[in-house]
Amino acid sequence: MKPRRWISAGVVAVATAAALNALPATASRPYDPTTQTLAALGQRHGLKIGTAVNATALNDAGDPQYRRLAASEFSSVTAENAMKWESLEPTRGTYDWTAADQLVEFAARNRQAVRGHVLVWHSQLPAWLTSGVADGSISKQELRELLRKHITTVVKRYQGRIWQWDVVNEAVSDPWDTPSTLHYKGFWAQNLGPDYIADAFRWARAADPRALLFYNDYNIEAFGSGNPADDKTQFVYDMAKGLRAQGVPIDGVGSQGHLGTQYGNFDTLQVTAALKRFAGLGLATAFTEVDVRSEMTEAVRAGNSAEINPRLQASAANFSVLMKACLAVRTCLSYTVWGFSDKYSWVPDWFNDPPEGLATIYDENYQPKRAYQELKSDLIFAGPPYVLPRVAPRPHR
């Protein structure tokens, strides 16, 4: 998607100065953690701070600031679109690895981890696949084999270079869908039934024994009613529990964290409780696509600070809620923002009736917003006994 641009208006001692790229503090020059990047501050907790990366922006010689911040501010990267099926195999049997390879090489040069996104999703599929199923030229049996081949091909290509894979993405419906009772939705469930989920994890594990394998979805930041008929988090929890009981090699659950300031959302303790429930299943967690959008009213677009400031403050609070909850649960391994600058945010193109924006932690001119500062503060002031280093699981077999 081409972005539409909106213009937005006691410290814990460091274990090793080298880890934070800083010289040792002295009496005359005390250590100042506010000068450190998010990546460096997250390192003390063993927490990866990541961003989705726009391939076009990364390669834009006219915008070097994007590449500089993507390299320096974050310790992990996710391909925004470059690893989705329509991007990798636009023509059947012919893969285009260019953009995905560039991101993996960029991460390696900058000593960053990579989150692979995404192996199985009902959206952004190549036209040859969906049209072939629709006209009957691709049978259900052939479709299942094509999925197995795709997962195997992609995972094997990047074996040993991907830290976490989003194996299956957004497989569960929402309460406002039809029917309103939560169910497995989309192209893959309709054509292969829900067993494709377990198959996908098994195929991914066979292709890479060491990568952490995640289920990824939105609107699962906290539990609601606890009824799997209308509580999406409960539905996903029960699904993950069932997969584990079957011996399916699922290692974690990713909560996307796409929030909006116009909604009530959740407090830190509610989100923490949800992460702990998933940890109780022996699963890691991660926030995988965090952004916090706001309605772009005429007053906001006109630059009215009385309208802009409350939105920026609410945005910062929501970013912070997810960060604090992640820090509180040792099996929450990473916190990834879905793009870091409003200049390249996907939100204005997708949420345009009414228009929304202001969703990231930097404005269009790469100036850090209040949200950025709150994330940095959370990382600086967190520590024992309530915040301890991460505990990463061994990949399930």
Stockholm file with secondary structure:
# STOCKHOLM 1.0

chainA/1-397         MKPRRWISAGVVAVATAAALNALPATASRPYDPTTQTLAALGQRHGLKIGTAVNATALNDAGDPQYRRLAASEFSSVTAENAMKWESLEPTRGTYDWTAADQLVEFAARNRQAVRGHVLVWHSQLPAWLTSGVADGSISKQELRELLRKHITTVVKRYQGRIWQWDVVNEAVSDPWDTPSTLHYKGFWAQNLGPDYIADAFRWARAADPRALLFYNDYNIEAFGSGNPADDKTQFVYDMAKGLRAQGVPIDGVGSQGHLGTQYGNFDTLQVTAALKRFAGLGLATAFTEVDVRSEMTEAVRAGNSAEINPRLQASAANFSVLMKACLAVRTCLSYTVWGFSDKYSWVPDWFNDPPEGLATIYDENYQPKRAYQELKSDLIFAGPPYVLPRVAPRPHR
#=GR chainA/1-397 SS CCCCCCCCCCCCCCSCTGGGTCCCCCSSSCCCGGGSCHHHHHHTTTCEEEEEECHHHHTCTTCHHHHHHHHHSCSEEEESSTTSHHHHCSBTTBCCCHHHHHHHHHHHHTTCEEEEEEEECSSSCCHHHHHHHHHTSSCHHHHHHHHHHHHHHHHHHTTTTCSEEEEEECCBCCTTSSSSSCCBCHHHHHHHCTTHHHHHHHHHHHHCSSSEEEEEESSCSSCCSSCTTTCHHHHHHHHHHHHHHTTCCCCEEEECCEEETTSCCCCHHHHHHHHHHHHTTTCEEEEEEEEEEEECCHHHHTTCHHHHHHHHHHHHHHHHHHHHHHHHSTTEEEEEESCSBGGGCSHHHHCBTTBEECCSSBCTTSCBCHHHHHHHHHHHHCCTTTSCCCCCCCCCC
#=GC SS_cons         CCCCCCCCCCCCCCSCTGGGTCCCCCSSSCCCGGGSCHHHHHHTTTCEEEEEECHHHHTCTTCHHHHHHHHHSCSEEEESSTTSHHHHCSBTTBCCCHHHHHHHHHHHHTTCEEEEEEEECSSSCCHHHHHHHHHTSSCHHHHHHHHHHHHHHHHHHTTTTCSEEEEEECCBCCTTSSSSSCCBCHHHHHHHCTTHHHHHHHHHHHHCSSSEEEEEESSCSSCCSSCTTTCHHHHHHHHHHHHHHTTCCCCEEEECCEEETTSCCCCHHHHHHHHHHHHTTTCEEEEEEEEEEEECCHHHHTTCHHHHHHHHHHHHHHHHHHHHHHHHSTTEEEEEESCSBGGGCSHHHHCBTTBEECCSSBCTTSCBCHHHHHHHHHHHHCCTTTSCCCCCCCCCC
//
